[in-house]
Amino acid sequence: MKILVVGLGALGTVYSCLLSKAGHEVYGFARENSCDIVNNNGVKVFGIWGEHHAYLKKTVSDLSLLKEIDWDMVIVTVKSFQNADVLPELKDLIKEQTYLCLLQNGYGNYDLASLYVPKENIIVGRVIFGAETLDRAISKVTVCADNVMLGSPENLIPINILEKFAALFDKALIPTKSTDRIMEYVWAKIIYNSALNPLGALFEVPYGDLASNEHTRAMMNEIIKEIFILLDRMGQKTMWPDKESYYEAFYGQLVPVTAAHHASMLQDIERGRKTEIEALNGAVARLAKEYGIQAPMNEFLTKIIKAKESLRFKDH
């Protein structure tokens, strides 16, 4: 298959490398200062899935150079806040037989993509393995909590198509399954990230410390409570019947296995980068207003993370 990976950060490096090694014709889209490195040295992956090295067909910083290619899939791995710049450029690359696969955190990516690409061509992925950047075009896979899940939010793509791409990823050593309940998986990750990421970034402690402290635990409970009220108002199903069931799973199962983990949001702030707060707690706060309810804790955390973000930018 002809596959374009948009964004060669930690996640994009993993997908481009492993899909290329699996025999696919993989191209990359990256910042101009990274293109020569990737074209000359290839992409490398280390960690729990082994050591891998592959050369991509070509990596460019100008997507117009690739518009004549008939793509089977375009995989988007850039941060959610970069979608507004990237998705309009992808419009001309997505043809009738091309699937756009969004492998990003947060809420709103599908809605924005559907302004430029038919919904029948958009696959949403829930990624729950961890990858970190060791150097440009070099990633380390550190943990895999579950399969990647692929789906169509409105079930507009036949399940056999989703199964085909899931099998393709799976064969490339990325554990993947298809589902007709993709938004339940997406929201499960949003709840988890919204509770842990901003507080982890603010207090600069691992997830286990947040769960064991009575004050941060109370704040996380309130974040989760607000999200469950919102989802009920939206009519969005979840994997848990109520917030109490989620609390039990969150503190009993989800946090313990990542107790030593530090928030990626903290890493972004420390490096002077923009965070994905607007696609997490910020999205919850915006949706709450749309549905006529309040989400004060999520709204406050959005503001305070953006403040820390902008103050840290001054130091870089």
TORKOL-4160 file (C-alpha; in steps of 0.2 Angstrom, whole numbers, padded with zeros to 4 digits, m for minus):
316
<pt num="1" X="0000" Y="0000" Z="0000"/>
<pt num="2" X="0005" Y="0018" Z="m0003"/>
<pt num="3" X="0004" Y="0027" Z="0014"/>
<pt num="4" X="0008" Y="0044" Z="0020"/>
<pt num="5" X="0013" Y="0048" Z="0038"/>
<pt num="6" X="0009" Y="0066" Z="0042"/>
<pt num="7" X="0021" Y="0071" Z="0057"/>
<pt num="8" X="0036" Y="0061" Z="0061"/>
<pt num="9" X="0037" Y="0064" Z="0080"/>
<pt num="10" X="0037" Y="0049" Z="0092"/>
<pt num="11" X="0021" Y="0041" Z="0086"/>
<pt num="12" X="0023" Y="0045" Z="0067"/>
<pt num="13" X="0041" Y="0038" Z="0068"/>
<pt num="14" X="0034" Y="0021" Z="0075"/>
<pt num="15" X="0020" Y="0020" Z="0062"/>
<pt num="16" X="0032" Y="0025" Z="0047"/>
<pt num="17" X="0046" Y="0013" Z="0052"/>
<pt num="18" X="0035" Y="m0002" Z="0056"/>
<pt num="19" X="0024" Y="0000" Z="0041"/>
<pt num="20" X="0039" Y="0002" Z="0030"/>
<pt num="21" X="0047" Y="m0013" Z="0037"/>
<pt num="22" X="0031" Y="m0023" Z="0034"/>
<pt num="23" X="0033" Y="m0019" Z="0015"/>
<pt num="24" X="0023" Y="m0004" Z="0012"/>
<pt num="25" X="0028" Y="0011" Z="0002"/>
<pt num="26" X="0028" Y="0024" Z="0015"/>
<pt num="27" X="0031" Y="0043" Z="0013"/>
<pt num="28" X="0033" Y="0055" Z="0027"/>
<pt num="29" X="0029" Y="0074" Z="0030"/>
<pt num="30" X="0039" Y="0083" Z="0042"/>
<pt num="31" X="0047" Y="0100" Z="0046"/>
<pt num="32" X="0060" Y="0105" Z="0034"/>
<pt num="33" X="0074" Y="0104" Z="0046"/>
<pt num="34" X="0070" Y="0086" Z="0049"/>
<pt num="35" X="0068" Y="0080" Z="0031"/>
<pt num="36" X="0086" Y="0078" Z="0027"/>
<pt num="37" X="0089" Y="0068" Z="0042"/>
<pt num="38" X="0075" Y="0056" Z="0038"/>
<pt num="39" X="0080" Y="0054" Z="0020"/>
<pt num="40" X="0098" Y="0051" Z="0024"/>
<pt num="41" X="0097" Y="0041" Z="0040"/>
<pt num="42" X="0079" Y="0033" Z="0039"/>
<pt num="43" X="0068" Y="0031" Z="0055"/>
<pt num="44" X="0072" Y="0020" Z="0070"/>
<pt num="45" X="0061" Y="0012" Z="0083"/>
<pt num="46" X="0067" Y="0004" Z="0100"/>
<pt num="47" X="0058" Y="m0003" Z="0115"/>
<pt num="48" X="0046" Y="m0016" Z="0119"/>
<pt num="49" X="0042" Y="m0021" Z="0101"/>
<pt num="50" X="0061" Y="m0023" Z="0097"/>
<pt num="51" X="0073" Y="m0014" Z="0087"/>
<pt num="52" X="0069" Y="m0008" Z="0069"/>
<pt num="53" X="0077" Y="0003" Z="0056"/>
<pt num="54" X="0069" Y="0008" Z="0039"/>
<pt num="55" X="0071" Y="0020" Z="0025"/>
<pt num="56" X="0055" Y="0029" Z="0019"/>
<pt num="57" X="0052" Y="0031" Z="0001"/>
<pt num="58" X="0053" Y="0050" Z="0003"/>
<pt num="59" X="0050" Y="0063" Z="0016"/>
<pt num="60" X="0045" Y="0081" Z="0012"/>
<pt num="61" X="0040" Y="0097" Z="0020"/>
<pt num="62" X="0029" Y="0102" Z="0006"/>
<pt num="63" X="0013" Y="0092" Z="0004"/>
<pt num="64" X="0010" Y="0099" Z="m0014"/>
<pt num="65" X="0025" Y="0088" Z="m0020"/>
<pt num="66" X="0014" Y="0072" Z="m0016"/>
<pt num="67" X="m0003" Y="0077" Z="m0023"/>
<pt num="68" X="0000" Y="0066" Z="m0039"/>
<pt num="69" X="0001" Y="0050" Z="m0029"/>
<pt num="70" X="m0014" Y="0039" Z="m0027"/>
<pt num="71" X="m0014" Y="0036" Z="m0008"/>
<pt num="72" X="m0022" Y="0021" Z="0000"/>
<pt num="73" X="m0020" Y="0029" Z="0017"/>
<pt num="74" X="m0015" Y="0046" Z="0025"/>
<pt num="75" X="m0010" Y="0044" Z="0044"/>
<pt num="76" X="m0011" Y="0060" Z="0054"/>
<pt num="77" X="0000" Y="0060" Z="0070"/>
<pt num="78" X="0003" Y="0078" Z="0073"/>
<pt num="79" X="m0003" Y="0086" Z="0089"/>
<pt num="80" X="m0022" Y="0090" Z="0088"/>
<pt num="81" X="m0019" Y="0109" Z="0088"/>
<pt num="82" X="m0009" Y="0108" Z="0072"/>
<pt num="83" X="m0024" Y="0101" Z="0063"/>
<pt num="84" X="m0031" Y="0118" Z="0058"/>
<pt num="85" X="m0015" Y="0121" Z="0048"/>
<pt num="86" X="m0012" Y="0103" Z="0041"/>
<pt num="87" X="m0030" Y="0097" Z="0036"/>
<pt num="88" X="m0033" Y="0110" Z="0023"/>
<pt num="89" X="m0017" Y="0105" Z="0015"/>
<pt num="90" X="m0022" Y="0086" Z="0015"/>
<pt num="91" X="m0038" Y="0090" Z="0006"/>
<pt num="92" X="m0031" Y="0087" Z="m0012"/>
<pt num="93" X="m0022" Y="0071" Z="m0007"/>
<pt num="94" X="m0038" Y="0062" Z="m0001"/>
<pt num="95" X="m0046" Y="0054" Z="m0016"/>
<pt num="96" X="m0061" Y="0042" Z="m0017"/>
<pt num="97" X="m0051" Y="0027" Z="m0012"/>
<pt num="98" X="m0040" Y="0036" Z="0001"/>
<pt num="99" X="m0043" Y="0034" Z="0019"/>
<pt num="100" X="m0038" Y="0048" Z="0031"/>
<pt num="101" X="m0033" Y="0040" Z="0048"/>
<pt num="102" X="m0033" Y="0051" Z="0063"/>
<pt num="103" X="m0022" Y="0045" Z="0077"/>
<pt num="104" X="m0023" Y="0059" Z="0089"/>
<pt num="105" X="m0028" Y="0064" Z="0107"/>
<pt num="106" X="m0043" Y="0073" Z="0112"/>
<pt num="107" X="m0060" Y="0078" Z="0105"/>
<pt num="108" X="m0064" Y="0088" Z="0089"/>
<pt num="109" X="m0052" Y="0080" Z="0077"/>
<pt num="110" X="m0065" Y="0071" Z="0067"/>
<pt num="111" X="m0077" Y="0086" Z="0066"/>
<pt num="112" X="m0063" Y="0097" Z="0059"/>
<pt num="113" X="m0057" Y="0084" Z="0047"/>
<pt num="114" X="m0075" Y="0082" Z="0040"/>
<pt num="115" X="m0074" Y="0100" Z="0034"/>
<pt num="116" X="m0061" Y="0095" Z="0021"/>
<pt num="117" X="m0063" Y="0076" Z="0019"/>
<pt num="118" X="m0079" Y="0066" Z="0017"/>
<pt num="119" X="m0084" Y="0057" Z="0033"/>
<pt num="120" X="m0085" Y="0041" Z="0023"/>
<pt num="121" X="m0066" Y="0042" Z="0021"/>
<pt num="122" X="m0061" Y="0046" Z="0039"/>
<pt num="123" X="m0055" Y="0033" Z="0051"/>
<pt num="124" X="m0052" Y="0038" Z="0070"/>
<pt num="125" X="m0040" Y="0028" Z="0080"/>
<pt num="126" X="m0038" Y="0027" Z="0099"/>
<pt num="127" X="m0020" Y="0024" Z="0102"/>
<pt num="128" X="m0015" Y="0019" Z="0120"/>
<pt num="129" X="0003" Y="0013" Z="0118"/>
<pt num="130" X="0017" Y="0025" Z="0124"/>
<pt num="131" X="0031" Y="0031" Z="0113"/>
<pt num="132" X="0044" Y="0044" Z="0117"/>
<pt num="133" X="0057" Y="0053" Z="0105"/>
<pt num="134" X="0075" Y="0049" Z="0108"/>
<pt num="135" X="0081" Y="0060" Z="0094"/>
<pt num="136" X="0074" Y="0066" Z="0077"/>
<pt num="137" X="0066" Y="0051" Z="0069"/>
<pt num="138" X="0071" Y="0039" Z="0083"/>
<pt num="139" X="0057" Y="0033" Z="0095"/>
<pt num="140" X="0056" Y="0021" Z="0109"/>
<pt num="141" X="0040" Y="0012" Z="0113"/>
<pt num="142" X="0039" Y="0011" Z="0132"/>
<pt num="143" X="0022" Y="0003" Z="0136"/>
<pt num="144" X="0007" Y="m0004" Z="0127"/>
<pt num="145" X="m0009" Y="m0004" Z="0138"/>
<pt num="146" X="m0021" Y="m0011" Z="0125"/>
<pt num="147" X="m0024" Y="m0013" Z="0107"/>
<pt num="148" X="m0025" Y="0002" Z="0095"/>
<pt num="149" X="m0044" Y="0003" Z="0090"/>
<pt num="150" X="m0049" Y="0009" Z="0073"/>
<pt num="151" X="m0067" Y="0015" Z="0069"/>
<pt num="152" X="m0079" Y="0027" Z="0060"/>
<pt num="153" X="m0088" Y="0038" Z="0073"/>
<pt num="154" X="m0104" Y="0037" Z="0063"/>
<pt num="155" X="m0101" Y="0020" Z="0057"/>
<pt num="156" X="m0100" Y="0026" Z="0039"/>
<pt num="157" X="m0086" Y="0014" Z="0034"/>
<pt num="158" X="m0089" Y="m0005" Z="0032"/>
<pt num="159" X="m0082" Y="m0015" Z="0046"/>
<pt num="160" X="m0073" Y="m0026" Z="0033"/>
<pt num="161" X="m0063" Y="m0011" Z="0028"/>
<pt num="162" X="m0059" Y="m0006" Z="0046"/>
<pt num="163" X="m0054" Y="m0024" Z="0049"/>
<pt num="164" X="m0042" Y="m0024" Z="0033"/>
<pt num="165" X="m0033" Y="m0009" Z="0040"/>
<pt num="166" X="m0032" Y="m0016" Z="0058"/>
<pt num="167" X="m0024" Y="m0032" Z="0051"/>
<pt num="168" X="m0012" Y="m0022" Z="0041"/>
<pt num="169" X="m0006" Y="m0012" Z="0057"/>
<pt num="170" X="m0006" Y="m0028" Z="0067"/>
<pt num="171" X="0005" Y="m0037" Z="0054"/>
<pt num="172" X="0017" Y="m0022" Z="0056"/>
<pt num="173" X="0018" Y="m0027" Z="0075"/>
<pt num="174" X="0006" Y="m0013" Z="0081"/>
<pt num="175" X="m0008" Y="m0022" Z="0090"/>
<pt num="176" X="m0024" Y="m0016" Z="0082"/>
<pt num="177" X="m0042" Y="m0020" Z="0081"/>
<pt num="178" X="m0058" Y="m0013" Z="0073"/>
<pt num="179" X="m0073" Y="m0007" Z="0082"/>
<pt num="180" X="m0091" Y="0000" Z="0079"/>
<pt num="181" X="m0090" Y="0009" Z="0096"/>
<pt num="182" X="m0074" Y="0020" Z="0092"/>
<pt num="183" X="m0081" Y="0036" Z="0101"/>
<pt num="184" X="m0083" Y="0026" Z="0117"/>
<pt num="185" X="m0064" Y="0022" Z="0116"/>
<pt num="186" X="m0060" Y="0040" Z="0112"/>
<pt num="187" X="m0070" Y="0047" Z="0127"/>
<pt num="188" X="m0062" Y="0034" Z="0138"/>
<pt num="189" X="m0045" Y="0041" Z="0134"/>
<pt num="190" X="m0051" Y="0059" Z="0135"/>
<pt num="191" X="m0058" Y="0056" Z="0153"/>
<pt num="192" X="m0042" Y="0048" Z="0158"/>
<pt num="193" X="m0031" Y="0061" Z="0151"/>
<pt num="194" X="m0041" Y="0075" Z="0157"/>
<pt num="195" X="m0040" Y="0069" Z="0175"/>
<pt num="196" X="m0022" Y="0066" Z="0175"/>
<pt num="197" X="m0013" Y="0077" Z="0162"/>
<pt num="198" X="m0016" Y="0094" Z="0168"/>
<pt num="199" X="m0014" Y="0091" Z="0186"/>
<pt num="200" X="0002" Y="0081" Z="0182"/>
<pt num="201" X="0009" Y="0096" Z="0173"/>
<pt num="202" X="0004" Y="0108" Z="0186"/>
<pt num="203" X="0011" Y="0099" Z="0201"/>
<pt num="204" X="0025" Y="0090" Z="0192"/>
<pt num="205" X="0023" Y="0073" Z="0200"/>
<pt num="206" X="0019" Y="0056" Z="0193"/>
<pt num="207" X="0001" Y="0049" Z="0192"/>
<pt num="208" X="0002" Y="0038" Z="0207"/>
<pt num="209" X="0006" Y="0054" Z="0218"/>
<pt num="210" X="m0010" Y="0062" Z="0211"/>
<pt num="211" X="m0021" Y="0047" Z="0216"/>
<pt num="212" X="m0013" Y="0046" Z="0233"/>
<pt num="213" X="m0015" Y="0064" Z="0238"/>
<pt num="214" X="m0032" Y="0069" Z="0245"/>
<pt num="215" X="m0033" Y="0086" Z="0237"/>
<pt num="216" X="m0028" Y="0081" Z="0219"/>
<pt num="217" X="m0039" Y="0066" Z="0221"/>
<pt num="218" X="m0054" Y="0077" Z="0225"/>
<pt num="219" X="m0050" Y="0088" Z="0210"/>
<pt num="220" X="m0049" Y="0073" Z="0198"/>
<pt num="221" X="m0066" Y="0066" Z="0205"/>
<pt num="222" X="m0073" Y="0083" Z="0201"/>
<pt num="223" X="m0066" Y="0083" Z="0183"/>
<pt num="224" X="m0073" Y="0066" Z="0180"/>
<pt num="225" X="m0090" Y="0070" Z="0187"/>
<pt num="226" X="m0091" Y="0085" Z="0176"/>
<pt num="227" X="m0087" Y="0074" Z="0160"/>
<pt num="228" X="m0100" Y="0061" Z="0165"/>
<pt num="229" X="m0113" Y="0074" Z="0167"/>
<pt num="230" X="m0108" Y="0081" Z="0149"/>
<pt num="231" X="m0108" Y="0064" Z="0141"/>
<pt num="232" X="m0126" Y="0060" Z="0148"/>
<pt num="233" X="m0132" Y="0077" Z="0141"/>
<pt num="234" X="m0124" Y="0073" Z="0124"/>
<pt num="235" X="m0131" Y="0055" Z="0124"/>
<pt num="236" X="m0114" Y="0048" Z="0122"/>
<pt num="237" X="m0112" Y="0030" Z="0129"/>
<pt num="238" X="m0097" Y="0026" Z="0139"/>
<pt num="239" X="m0089" Y="0009" Z="0144"/>
<pt num="240" X="m0095" Y="0013" Z="0162"/>
<pt num="241" X="m0113" Y="0015" Z="0168"/>
<pt num="242" X="m0109" Y="0029" Z="0179"/>
<pt num="243" X="m0095" Y="0040" Z="0187"/>
<pt num="244" X="m0094" Y="0028" Z="0202"/>
<pt num="245" X="m0090" Y="0013" Z="0191"/>
<pt num="246" X="m0077" Y="0024" Z="0183"/>
<pt num="247" X="m0069" Y="0029" Z="0199"/>
<pt num="248" X="m0067" Y="0011" Z="0204"/>
<pt num="249" X="m0059" Y="0007" Z="0187"/>
<pt num="250" X="m0048" Y="0023" Z="0187"/>
<pt num="251" X="m0041" Y="0021" Z="0205"/>
<pt num="252" X="m0041" Y="0002" Z="0205"/>
<pt num="253" X="m0035" Y="m0003" Z="0188"/>
<pt num="254" X="m0030" Y="0012" Z="0176"/>
<pt num="255" X="m0019" Y="0023" Z="0188"/>
<pt num="256" X="m0009" Y="0009" Z="0196"/>
<pt num="257" X="m0002" Y="0002" Z="0180"/>
<pt num="258" X="0004" Y="0020" Z="0176"/>
<pt num="259" X="0008" Y="0026" Z="0193"/>
<pt num="260" X="0026" Y="0031" Z="0189"/>
<pt num="261" X="0022" Y="0039" Z="0173"/>
<pt num="262" X="0024" Y="0058" Z="0171"/>
<pt num="263" X="0011" Y="0068" Z="0160"/>
<pt num="264" X="0016" Y="0071" Z="0142"/>
<pt num="265" X="0008" Y="0089" Z="0145"/>
<pt num="266" X="0022" Y="0092" Z="0158"/>
<pt num="267" X="0035" Y="0087" Z="0145"/>
<pt num="268" X="0027" Y="0099" Z="0132"/>
<pt num="269" X="0028" Y="0113" Z="0145"/>
<pt num="270" X="0046" Y="0109" Z="0150"/>
<pt num="271" X="0051" Y="0110" Z="0132"/>
<pt num="272" X="0042" Y="0126" Z="0129"/>
<pt num="273" X="0029" Y="0118" Z="0118"/>
<pt num="274" X="0010" Y="0121" Z="0116"/>
<pt num="275" X="0000" Y="0108" Z="0125"/>
<pt num="276" X="m0016" Y="0098" Z="0119"/>
<pt num="277" X="m0026" Y="0106" Z="0134"/>
<pt num="278" X="m0039" Y="0113" Z="0122"/>
<pt num="279" X="m0043" Y="0096" Z="0115"/>
<pt num="280" X="m0045" Y="0089" Z="0132"/>
<pt num="281" X="m0052" Y="0099" Z="0147"/>
<pt num="282" X="m0054" Y="0114" Z="0135"/>
<pt num="283" X="m0066" Y="0103" Z="0124"/>
<pt num="284" X="m0076" Y="0098" Z="0139"/>
<pt num="285" X="m0078" Y="0116" Z="0144"/>
<pt num="286" X="m0083" Y="0121" Z="0127"/>
<pt num="287" X="m0095" Y="0107" Z="0125"/>
<pt num="288" X="m0103" Y="0110" Z="0142"/>
<pt num="289" X="m0107" Y="0127" Z="0137"/>
<pt num="290" X="m0115" Y="0121" Z="0120"/>
<pt num="291" X="m0126" Y="0109" Z="0130"/>
<pt num="292" X="m0131" Y="0122" Z="0143"/>
<pt num="293" X="m0122" Y="0115" Z="0158"/>
<pt num="294" X="m0107" Y="0120" Z="0169"/>
<pt num="295" X="m0089" Y="0112" Z="0169"/>
<pt num="296" X="m0080" Y="0124" Z="0181"/>
<pt num="297" X="m0066" Y="0113" Z="0186"/>
<pt num="298" X="m0062" Y="0108" Z="0167"/>
<pt num="299" X="m0063" Y="0127" Z="0163"/>
<pt num="300" X="m0052" Y="0132" Z="0177"/>
<pt num="301" X="m0038" Y="0119" Z="0173"/>
<pt num="302" X="m0039" Y="0124" Z="0154"/>
<pt num="303" X="m0035" Y="0142" Z="0159"/>
<pt num="304" X="m0021" Y="0138" Z="0172"/>
<pt num="305" X="m0012" Y="0126" Z="0160"/>
<pt num="306" X="m0013" Y="0140" Z="0146"/>
<pt num="307" X="m0006" Y="0152" Z="0158"/>
<pt num="308" X="0008" Y="0140" Z="0163"/>
<pt num="309" X="0011" Y="0137" Z="0145"/>
<pt num="310" X="0012" Y="0155" Z="0140"/>
<pt num="311" X="0024" Y="0159" Z="0155"/>
<pt num="312" X="0035" Y="0145" Z="0150"/>
<pt num="313" X="0036" Y="0151" Z="0132"/>
<pt num="314" X="0044" Y="0167" Z="0139"/>
<pt num="315" X="0058" Y="0157" Z="0145"/>
<pt num="316" X="0062" Y="0149" Z="0128"/>
